[in-house]
Amino acid sequence: MTKVRGLREDIQLGLALKQQMEQWLLTSYQTTNKHITKIDSLTAQPKHNKTY
């Protein structure tokens, strides 16, 4: 039974870590997006139509 319990704990820890990483990535993305938007609004150059 010890092996099963250990595996369960590993899975729970893995899921918790996954959630933390997803949250961190989302927060980083949103922060970066805000900075890019701010930089765009500060630069007074004409906007070019770029397709990515």
Residue, then its C-alpha position, 0 to 999 in steps of 0.5 A: m500500500t505504501k507504493v500506491r500512497g506514494l504514487r498518489e502523493d506524487i500525482q497530487l504534487g504534480l497537479a499542484l505544480k502544474q496549476q502553479m506553473e499555468q498560473w505563473l505563465l498566465t500572469s507573465y503573459q498578461t504582464t508582458n502584454k500590458h507592457i507591450t501595449k504601453i510601449d505601443s501607446l507611447t511610441a508615436q510612430p505610424k502603425h504598420n499592418k503586420t500579419y503574424 
